[in-house]
Amino acid sequence: MQSLELIKHVEQKLRDKYQEMEETAYINQVKVLQAFQQHRIREVHFQSSSGYGYGDIGRDTLERVYADVFHGESALVRSQIVSGTHAISACLFALLKPGDQLVSAVGSPYDTLKRVIGCENPLPGSLVDRGISYREVPLTPDLRVDLAALPDYITPQTRMVFIQRSRGYTLRPAVDLNTLKEIVKTIRSCKADTIIMVDNCYGEFVNALEPTDCGIDIMAGSLIKNPGGGLAVSGGYITGKNQLVDQIAEYLTAPGLGRELGASLGQNRLSYQGLFMAPHIVLQALKGAVLTAAVFEHLGYEVSPTWSEARSDIVQAVILNNPDQIKSFCQVVQQSSPVDSDVQLEFANVPGYADKIIMAAGTFIQGSSIELSCDAPLRPPYAVFMQGGLSYEHIRYTVARLVNELTGVKEKCYG
């Protein structure tokens, strides 16, 4: 069966799944629209500030919109936050003090965050280096959150429990919201004043509810992932309880200055418009992820999640046989990109990662993983992690090319 014929065949069984995702996107789109209307967004909110950024009405109102959309008491949405890891790091350093304990409820965190924590190598300036202890709850044999073991890791010194929603470079499932509610319930029964934080990267608008609807205290993410809608050019967000957000703002700028400083530098309109587009763009990425899973399952590959499983992030893992297949897979994604399609990829050392990484990202915004991208660490089980896509059509075309590459059948991927 030729690649396009295979894709059309697979799409027949995906219709109900797509419709379910479209209904979720509709709920989220209405939620965002109503937040814009409630705060009476005008053209004046798209104007920029420079220098200190005092009185930036666009920035301040955008933060109120984010707080409403994500059901937080308040929010920070800043171009000065350079990545999702930076947003999370700001929360950790602002809220944890020497003598406190941080617990990860979902096993080992993402590679870049390990260095922030200092859990494997206490680098100068890391949390562990600053006197903050760290423990992590191992996953169960089937890579699920071990709710039964979690209470054993919470002590009188536990100030924060951290939950990474997405899978990172692992094959564990993304944390679904029902599981998150159980984690919260378990933590509250052990030590009610523990701060519960969620890394929401790759999870925004995947479901009709967000982690803040499950009783957590604070969460953070990146604007060049889901909530930026492919338009925000940089930045991150933090939302949750007002007192905690204020503490983080004081850390992000300086004590006594807090959220009053931080120029928007021409990004307000893109941040507003990106947020408005985000539910639709996330829908494109999700439909593309389901298609990728279904096609590669059909070809006999192990995938995670499977096409029929419920999703809590936009990441699709495909387990390949060796580094050469990983490189070929990522190269096809790069060659199918609108930008830098002629770039030849190699595994390389990347700041923040212990293993060499290969990254396919022919994106309009550097590193934007809400745009179609694919990356993998050079380590077993040799899985690639594919995410994003501004249009389903682009992902569909890329999947057709991937089928050609991995089956050795050469044909046009359109028509």
C-alpha positions in Angstrom: 0.0 0.0 0.0 1.4 3.4 -1.0 1.9 6.0 1.7 -1.0 8.3 0.9 -3.3 5.3 0.5 -2.2 4.0 3.9 -2.8 7.4 5.4 -6.3 7.7 3.9 -7.1 4.2 5.1 -5.9 5.0 8.6 -7.8 8.2 8.7 -11.1 6.4 8.3 -10.7 4.8 11.8 -9.6 8.1 13.3 -12.8 10.0 12.5 -14.4 9.6 16.0 -11.1 10.4 17.7 -10.7 13.6 15.6 -14.3 14.6 16.4 -13.6 14.1 20.1 -10.6 16.3 19.9 -12.5 19.0 17.9 -15.1 19.2 20.7 -12.3 19.8 23.3 -10.8 22.5 21.0 -14.2 24.2 20.8 -14.6 24.3 24.6 -11.1 25.8 24.9 -11.6 28.3 22.1 -14.8 29.6 23.8 -12.9 29.8 27.1 -10.2 31.9 25.6 -12.6 34.1 23.6 -14.7 34.8 26.7 -11.6 35.8 28.6 -10.7 38.3 25.9 -14.2 39.7 25.9 -14.4 39.9 29.7 -11.2 42.0 29.8 -12.4 44.2 26.9 -9.3 43.7 24.8 -8.7 46.7 22.5 -6.0 47.7 20.1 -4.3 49.7 22.8 -3.4 46.4 24.5 -1.2 45.5 21.6 1.0 48.5 22.1 4.5 48.0 23.4 6.6 49.3 26.2 10.4 49.6 26.5 12.9 50.3 29.3 11.5 49.4 32.7 8.0 48.7 31.3 6.1 50.6 34.0 2.4 50.8 33.4 2.3 48.4 30.5 -1.4 48.0 30.2 -1.1 45.3 27.5 1.2 43.2 29.5 -0.8 43.5 32.7 -4.1 42.7 31.0 -2.6 39.8 29.2 -1.6 38.4 32.5 -5.2 38.8 33.8 -6.4 37.0 30.7 -4.0 34.1 31.3 -5.1 33.9 34.9 -8.7 33.6 33.8 -8.1 31.1 31.0 -6.0 28.8 33.3 -8.1 29.4 36.4 -5.3 30.8 38.4 -5.6 33.7 40.9 -3.0 35.6 39.0 -0.3 35.1 36.4 3.0 36.3 35.0 3.5 36.3 31.2 6.9 37.6 30.3 9.2 37.8 27.4 12.1 37.9 29.9 11.3 34.2 30.7 13.5 32.5 28.1 12.2 29.0 28.2 9.9 26.5 30.0 12.9 25.4 32.1 13.5 29.0 33.0 9.9 29.5 34.1 10.1 26.3 36.2 13.5 27.3 37.6 12.2 30.7 38.7 9.4 29.0 40.6 11.7 26.6 42.3 14.3 29.2 43.4 11.7 31.7 44.5 9.6 29.3 46.6 12.3 27.0 48.1 14.7 27.9 50.8 17.8 26.2 52.4 16.5 23.3 54.5 13.4 22.7 52.4 12.8 19.5 50.5 11.6 19.1 46.9 10.0 15.8 45.9 9.3 14.8 42.3 6.2 12.7 42.2 6.7 11.3 38.7 10.2 9.8 38.7 13.1 11.6 37.2 12.4 15.0 35.6 13.3 16.3 32.2 17.0 16.4 31.3 17.5 20.2 31.5 15.7 20.4 34.9 18.0 17.8 36.4 20.8 20.3 36.3 18.7 23.0 37.8 17.9 20.7 40.7 21.4 19.2 40.9 20.0 15.7 41.5 22.7 13.9 39.6 25.5 16.4 39.8 25.1 19.3 42.2 26.4 22.1 40.0 27.3 25.4 41.6 24.1 27.4 42.0 21.7 24.4 41.7 19.0 23.7 44.3 21.0 21.0 46.0 24.1 23.1 46.1 22.0 25.8 47.9 21.0 23.4 50.6 17.6 22.2 49.3 17.3 18.4 49.5 15.7 16.4 46.7 13.9 13.1 46.5 12.0 11.4 43.6 9.3 8.8 43.7 10.2 5.9 41.3 7.6 5.0 38.7 5.8 1.6 38.9 7.0 -1.2 36.6 4.4 -0.1 34.0 5.8 3.5 34.2 2.8 4.9 36.1 2.9 7.3 39.1 3.2 5.2 42.3 0.5 6.7 44.4 0.9 4.1 47.1 4.6 4.9 47.6 4.2 8.7 47.4 3.3 9.3 51.1 6.6 7.6 52.1 8.6 10.4 50.3 6.8 13.3 52.0 8.4 14.4 55.2 8.0 17.4 57.5 10.7 19.2 55.4 8.8 18.7 52.1 8.0 22.2 50.9 7.1 21.3 47.4 6.0 18.3 45.3 6.8 18.7 41.6 4.8 17.1 38.8 6.1 17.1 35.3 3.0 16.6 33.2 4.6 15.6 29.9 6.8 12.6 29.3 10.1 14.3 28.5 12.6 11.9 26.9 11.0 8.9 28.5 8.2 6.4 27.5 6.1 7.0 30.6 2.6 8.3 29.8 1.9 12.0 30.3 0.1 12.5 33.6 -3.6 12.6 33.0 -5.8 14.9 35.0 -7.6 12.1 36.9 -4.2 10.9 38.1 -3.2 14.4 38.9 -6.3 14.8 41.2 -5.3 11.6 43.0 -1.7 12.9 43.4 -3.1 16.2 44.9 -5.4 14.3 47.2 -2.6 12.1 48.4 -0.3 15.0 49.1 -2.9 17.0 50.9 -3.7 14.1 53.2 0.0 13.8 54.1 1.0 17.5 54.5 -1.7 20.0 53.6 0.6 23.0 53.3 2.9 21.5 50.7 3.2 23.5 47.5 2.1 21.4 44.5 3.6 22.6 41.3 3.1 21.3 37.7 5.3 21.7 34.7 2.5 22.2 32.1 4.8 22.3 29.0 3.1 20.5 26.1 -0.1 20.1 28.0 -2.0 23.3 27.6 -5.4 23.0 25.8 -5.0 19.2 25.3 -7.9 18.7 27.6 -11.0 20.8 28.5 -9.5 21.2 32.0 -6.1 22.3 33.2 -4.0 21.3 36.2 -5.2 24.4 38.0 -8.7 22.8 38.0 -7.3 19.9 39.9 -6.2 21.7 43.1 -2.6 22.5 42.4 -0.9 25.7 43.6 1.3 26.8 40.8 2.2 25.9 37.2 4.4 27.1 34.5 5.1 26.7 30.8 6.6 28.2 27.6 5.1 30.5 25.1 6.9 28.8 22.2 4.9 25.7 23.0 1.2 25.3 23.2 -0.1 28.6 24.6 1.8 30.8 22.1 -0.1 29.3 19.2 2.9 29.5 16.9 2.9 33.3 17.0 4.5 34.2 20.3 8.2 34.7 19.5 9.5 34.0 23.1 8.5 34.0 26.7 7.0 31.9 29.4 4.1 32.0 31.8 3.5 31.2 35.5 0.0 31.0 37.0 -1.6 29.9 40.3 -2.1 31.3 43.8 -1.6 35.0 44.0 0.8 34.9 47.0 3.1 32.4 45.2 3.0 34.3 41.9 4.0 37.5 43.7 7.0 35.7 45.4 8.1 34.5 42.0 7.8 38.0 40.5 10.0 39.3 43.2 12.6 36.7 42.3 12.3 37.3 38.6 13.0 41.0 38.8 14.1 42.1 42.3 12.6 42.4 45.8 10.3 45.4 46.0 10.0 45.6 42.2 8.2 42.4 41.4 5.7 42.4 38.5 5.8 46.2 38.0 8.9 45.9 35.8 9.4 44.0 32.5 8.9 45.7 29.1 6.8 43.8 26.5 9.3 44.8 23.7 6.8 44.6 20.9 5.4 41.2 21.7 2.0 42.0 23.1 0.0 41.6 19.9 1.7 38.3 19.0 1.2 37.0 22.6 -2.5 37.9 22.5 -3.1 36.5 19.0 -1.1 33.4 19.7 -3.2 32.7 22.8 -6.3 33.1 20.8 -5.1 30.7 18.1 -3.7 28.2 20.6 -6.7 25.9 21.0 -6.9 25.4 17.2 -3.2 25.0 16.8 -3.0 22.4 19.6 -5.9 20.6 17.8 -3.7 20.4 14.7 -0.8 19.0 16.6 -3.0 16.4 18.4 -4.6 15.2 15.2 -1.1 14.9 13.7 0.2 13.0 16.7 -2.8 10.5 16.5 -2.2 10.1 12.8 1.6 9.4 13.4 0.8 6.8 16.1 -1.8 5.0 13.9 0.4 4.9 10.8 3.4 3.6 12.7 1.4 1.1 14.6 0.1 -0.2 11.3 3.7 -0.5 10.1 4.6 -2.6 13.2 6.4 0.0 15.3 5.9 0.4 19.0 4.5 3.9 19.7 3.6 5.7 22.9 0.8 6.7 23.3 -1.1 4.4 20.9 -3.5 6.2 18.6 -6.6 5.2 20.7 -5.2 6.1 24.1 -6.3 9.3 25.9 -3.7 12.1 25.7 -2.5 14.6 28.2 0.3 16.2 26.0 1.0 16.7 22.3 4.2 14.5 22.3 4.3 11.3 20.2 7.0 8.8 20.7 8.0 6.2 18.1 10.5 3.5 19.1 13.0 2.8 16.4 15.7 0.1 16.1 19.0 2.1 16.2 20.6 5.5 16.0 20.7 5.4 12.2 16.9 5.1 12.0 16.5 7.9 14.4 18.8 10.1 12.3 16.9 9.1 9.1 13.5 9.8 10.8 14.6 13.3 12.0 16.2 14.1 8.7 12.9 13.5 6.9 11.1 15.8 9.3 13.7 18.5 8.7 13.5 18.1 4.9 9.7 18.4 5.2 10.0 21.7 7.0 9.3 25.2 5.6 12.5 26.6 7.0 16.0 25.2 6.9 14.8 22.2 4.9 18.3 21.6 3.4 20.1 21.4 6.8 21.8 18.1 7.5 21.3 16.9 11.0 23.8 15.2 13.4 23.8 14.1 17.0 25.5 16.8 19.1 26.1 18.0 22.6 23.4 20.5 23.6 23.6 22.6 26.8 21.5 21.1 29.6 21.5 17.5 28.2 23.7 14.6 29.4 23.4 12.6 26.1 24.0 13.8 22.6 20.8 15.1 21.0 19.5 15.3 17.4 16.8 17.9 16.7 14.7 18.5 13.6 13.2 21.9 13.9 12.7 23.8 10.6 10.7 26.3 12.4 9.8 30.0 11.9 10.7 30.6 15.6 13.9 29.0 16.8 13.2 26.0 19.0 9.4 26.4 18.8 8.0 23.0 19.5 4.4 23.9 18.8 5.7 24.0 15.3 6.4 20.5 13.8 9.6 19.3 15.3 11.2 16.0 16.3 14.1 15.2 18.6 15.8 12.3 20.3 18.6 11.6 22.7 21.4 9.2 21.7 20.4 6.4 24.1 18.3 3.2 24.2 15.5 2.5 23.5 16.2 4.8 20.5 12.9 6.6 20.5 12.1 9.7 18.6 9.8 12.3 20.1 7.6 14.2 17.6 5.4 17.1 18.6 3.7 20.2 17.2 2.5 21.2 13.8 0.8 24.4 12.8 -1.4 22.6 10.3 -2.6 19.0 10.1 -1.8 19.1 6.3 1.9 19.7 7.0 2.0 16.8 9.5 0.1 14.5 7.1 2.6 15.3 4.3 5.6 14.6 6.7 4.1 11.3 7.8 3.7 10.3 4.1 7.4 11.1 3.6 8.4 9.1 6.7 6.5 6.1 5.5 8.4 6.3 2.2 11.7 6.6 3.9 11.2 3.7 6.4 9.6 1.3 3.8 11.9 2.1 1.0 9.0 3.0 -1.3 9.6 6.2 -3.3 6.5 8.0 -4.4 5.0 11.5 -4.4 3.4 12.5 -1.2 0.6 14.6 -2.6 -2.3 14.2 -5.1 
